[in-house]
């Protein structure tokens, strides 16, 4: 899984940070301290960590991930990372 999305809401920059979905690598999610989460009104699940986005990005850099791009959509910040 060389590509990864990381996102957080602007008003929640101290956490939680969304780091994966149903198909994410469970070992990577465990390394990030993320827990599998499903809100009853959504038709999808995601992995979330209480760490702020900066801490998550630091952890991913140590694993060889690099930020390819970053954008803001509404009240959400999204980073796209890749690992060679």
Secondary structure, DSSP 4 states (H G I P E B T S, - for coil): --EEEEEEEGGGTTS-EEEEETTS-HHHHHHTT-EEE--TT-SS-EEEESS-HHHHHHHHHHTTEEEEEEEEETTEEEEEEEE-
